[in-house]
Amino acid sequence: MKSKEAIRRLLKKKILILDGAMGTELQKRGMPGGVCPELWCLENPDIIADVHKAYGQAGADIVYSGTFGANRYKLAQYGSADQVLEVNRELARLARRAVGQKIRVAGDISSTGHFVEPFGDLPFEEAVAAFSEQIRGLAEGGVDLFVIETMMDIQEARAALLAVKETCPAFTIVTLTYENGGRTLNGTDPISALITLQSLGADAVGCNCSTGPEAMLAFIEAMKPYATVPLAAKPNAGLPRLEGEETFFDMDAATFAAHGPAFAAAGVNLLGGCCGTTPDHIRFLAETLRNAPPRPPVRTALSAVSSARSYRLLTRNQPLVVVGERLNPTGKKALQQELLAGKMSLVRQMTREQEQQQADLLDVNVGVPGIDEEKAIRDVLALLATATELPLVIDSAKVETIETALRLYPGRALINSISGEKEKCERLLPLAARYGAMFILLPLADGEVPETADRRIAIVREVYGKARRFGFSKEDIVVDGLVMTAATNAQAPAETLKTISWITNRFQAGAILGISNVSFGLPERNWLNASFLAMAQLSGLTMAIANPSMEELMAIKRAADVLTAKDAQAAAYIAHFAGRAGSQGPAAAPATPASTPQSPEEKLRAAVLEGNREDIADLVEKALTAGQEPRKIVDDLLIPAIVQVGELFDRKIYFLPQLIASAETMKKALTVLEPRLQSSGIPEKAKGTIVMATVQGDIHDIGKNIVVLMLKNHGYEVLDLGKDVPTETILEIIRTKSPDVVGLSALMTTTMVSMKTAIEEARKEGLACPFLIGGAVVTRSYADAIGASYARDGVEAVRVVEQLLKNSKQKSLS
């Protein structure tokens, strides 16, 4: 296996050329639809060897092994889950033999076909284990590096990257696939993904598939200013279209390669092709970039944190960053009781309120006497992953809790905190380094709470010296100035301000304070807190842990941002005090009610909007107890709420995790209500009958399952036939059940033709029901060409079905 350093040295000399598409090339060479590509390649080794060899001869510096779906979950669809090691090992060896030693072979790893917790049903550690199994086989096969590609779920990408780090550390490229709107299906944007993955240890980060070169270029341009690692791109050769029984991509090799110089100028370091690209595309691209100088990363470190859907720069020239402090049970009896009982209502409420009050980050602490803290932090993180887009600060006195949180958190977190206490320092520094977290450096030492700025500075220097040995820079830390109460020591605030001034002006790092400590034991604390914050901001404070609901403090914060020239043209100040604070707030804020819901009906509607699966059953019972009729709950509360969720999804305020959470919440509510509807003598009458199926040869059903869930929530009877459904089975269901609409799904270009076949066969038999098609590779133009309607997602599918039924009713009346 080639060393990381050898690949890094090569990247300094040139832009590395990656290979092109595998699937479409195998189809050209005779691979039939519906087979497992990896197993078919093992049965036809000369064919896949020919593809690898063609890319090598075209000028690729790196070819990908034919192991895209060779994990236990994908192979299980073909009865080969126990052959993961052998399949990966042999396909890696095939690639090596085909290209020799001069061209590098990347072990290719992609999705399991499941969403990983906290976004889906696949446990995180099971995902890590599955990828580790694949990685061992690839390593035995002699790959030089690994590539984790075509990921839609940042958490699955993290699981695969951790598997590489913990199994066979090697140079690793991670590329996600983004929609035209610039986010993955799960809502991750390129910069958030970059911050998360490069901090976790990816050696190169980028994007592949989904779009052509034009759209992908914008993603590379967006990432470059924040990248500490090389950037990779593999765009498609345009969009797919079907001619006869074959899939074609419109962009020819010369046109594709003509985008190469723009990618080079944007700072790409590894460039190849995805769907539809051929050895000719790679040959033209290699020639175009032969003399293009590489642009190395412009940074060696980045002061930033991220969540699955957003990021926050923590650089010193930004407005003061407010860390919401309320998700901490200290002194909050009600929150303590809920956490001990495993309930999340208050956590959800406090999260929503702090987000609406414009906190930038959220401090999360679940430390309650007698609690299983590791389980509690997992539960809270699972909730927050969909309930908020704000990045998190992980706060605990227990190292084990911090480790659990860092491993599961789908972003780059900030640890609160690492002090000079010997045991914690020794345990937490390697942990922070392992997961790429930032941390708050707290100037405490064993048995000592330093009262003077000079002593605090000495401890900061000592801890930072230790941190540097683990690869940390000043951009990876934020230093706590240590606030002591003025009630017992009148000089304490001045010493803190001296410390802050040294941190930002001399040490040149970010500085943070827990503001409210200064007023402990004194009356009218809000005024003291706000005044001290203004003084600290003038001294250079960059972050504050505070309660964002304190109006005085937040007003002073905004004013001080202007007066310290941190709020350019006073834009945020003017926006807030002109009554437009929402325009500056987090993207998810409009998704929830402006105030905490009070009535049972308001709470029930809010639960669907927020995806509150934990409380929905109790809330339905309370609405019934308050006198609401079951039918009115469905028609007047639940349906309007799920429709609003769809609108938020359309506007890209919600993404797939929120959509699924709300749909599952709705499903739970309907489960409670269904017996009441039947016993009331007013049985639920379905709006119509819909058949759903993933077509023959396609084993993917995530998208189809979401459509099924959404249709059921809107009152349709859905007959879900599953995946890899033969055309004859679909026809038989149409004959016997006479559905109102038939929905067909396909994720692969190789199986799109099965949609056309099913529709043609139905029409030959005179079966006139309308068809609705969708899937990652399906387009509206393709649907038009085969006589079907099209929906890009579950939300649009509901609207299209409603229109199809409306059209059908109008026809029957005319």
Order of alpha helices (4+ residues) and beta strands (2+ residues): alpha-beta-alpha-alpha-alpha-beta-alpha-alpha-beta-alpha-beta-alpha-beta-alpha-beta-alpha-beta-beta-beta-alpha-alpha-beta-alpha-beta-beta-beta-alpha-alpha-beta-alpha-beta-alpha-beta-alpha-beta-alpha-beta-alpha-beta-alpha-beta-alpha-alpha-alpha-alpha-alpha-alpha-beta-alpha-beta-alpha-beta-alpha-beta-alpha-beta-alpha
